Amino acid sequence: MSDEFAATPLGARVIEVSAEEAGQRLDNFLIARLKGAPRSLVYRVVRSGEVRVNSGRVRPDRRLESGDRVRVPPIRLAERAPAIPSASLSQELGKRVVFENEGLLVIDKPSGLAVHGGSGLSLGLIEALRAMRPDCPSLELVHRLDRDTSGCVMVAKKRSFLRHLHAGLREGRITKTYLALVMGNWPSQRTRVTAPLEKNTVSSGERVVRADDSGKAAETRFRILRQFTDATLVEAKPLTGRTHQIRVHAQISGHPIAGDDKYGDRDFDKRMRALGLRRLFLHAFGLGFELPSGERLEIEAPLDPALSRFLDQLPP
């Protein structure tokens, strides 16, 4: 970040984006500078127009370019101690490093841990890793997983890796493979679902996603792995990265994912709970991507032993 900034009469400052910071989302850029500010507050000041880029209003997901001038408003935050992961969480995450090099971490995120704090959560995966890795001041999520989904999450240690991997995501050069247990017998001929998806917010403030012709294009490829009496283990490969994509595409196909409290089937989930399932059965099993050097990697995180044992006792 450039050390030069100009104070405005309102007490705001204007920060010039460096070449190293280019490609970063505006919301992440602000969160790194407004220490302690919740993500909800950052979104609010961006949408209100208090944050400007090159004197213009922008969206929180705007990608910054080298030389952009970002107006950061003065924000007074109550002093509070930084969130510190428990010893048990630190130990658990330390054992869940699937891959690491000089610029990238791949973590097998446990189910139940959000990827970042917010919405009442003081600590998520990224906050825990930053506390555990003070020698890595530039840790940033490359992509996200739902809180209840387990599996591979990429965390960049260097801005150059973040830019490279974001480009790979935008251009469809990163492959993601999930394992999901769905209700009933998935038809062998249904290998792809292409329903467009639209985000909605219901009266309670909860965010839900629905299939809608006016929504964003979305495609998921499905393949049967194991068939059971009342369920099917499928491999799901999202070709797009929409919120809740696999969960909604499974639901609208008539085969919701086991343990899905938002899009699932209550009777099916009750039967699965009786057999011992205590979580959403959706796991980010694999990632395929190129490093900046051009080397292609295929990373896998096997199912948690509890899920494997659950599958082994399902009636065939």
C-alpha positions, 0 to 999 in steps of 0.5 A: 500500500502506498504510504501517501494519503490525502486528508479531506475536510471530512477527515477521510483519506484517499489511498492509492492502490499499488501494483501489488494490490491490483486485482483485489476486491474493494471490500477486502481492501477496506477490511484490511485497513479498517481493522476490527470493522465487521464486513456488514459495516464495510458493505454499508459504507460502500453502498451509501457512497461514503467510499469512492474509487476515482471519485465514483460510487462502486460496488463492494466486489469492484476489482481494484487496479493499480493507480486507483484512488480509494476514498476511505471514510473515517470510522470510529470503532469500539476497542475490542480484543482481536479474536483468537482461535482456541488451542483445539481449533489451532491444533485441528487446522494445523492438521488440516493443511492439505498443501502449502508452498511459498504463496498458497495454503489449501486447508481442509475446512471442517464443517461448522466453521465459517470461512470468515467472521461476520453476522454474529461470528467473531472468528472464521477460518481466515481470522483463525489462520491470520492469528496462527500465522503472524508471519503471513500478513497478507493471507486472503481467501481465494474463494469461499465455502458455505459454513456447513460444507467441509473440504478444500479452501484455497488461502493465498499467502501472497497477492501475486498468487491471489491475482493468479488464482482469481484469474483462473476462477474467472476464466474457468481454469480451476476445477472443483469436485464435491461429494454429496449424499442426495435423497433417493435414486439419482437418475443416471441420465441426469449428468448436468443441471443448468438452471439459472440462479437468483439470490433472494432475501426473505422477510427474516433477513435470511438469504436464499437462492432460487432457480429463476430464468432471470437469474445468473447462468449456472451449470453443475455436472453430476455423476453417480458414485454409490447407490443406496436404498434411500440415497445416492452418493454423487460427484458434483462439479460446478462449472460456475461459482454461484452461491449455494449452486450445488445445493439448489441444483440438487433440490430442484432436481428432486434430490436435495442434499442430506442434512441441508436445513435450508433446501433439504427434505425434512422427512429424508433428513430425519431418517438420515439423523436417525442413522447418525448423520449430524451435518450437511453431507457436502464435501469439497473433495478436490481442486485442480489448478495451475501455479503461477509457474505453470505447474498443474496440481490436483489436490484432494481432501478425503471425506471425514472418517465420520462421513465414511463410517456413515456411508458404510452403514447405509443399507445398499 
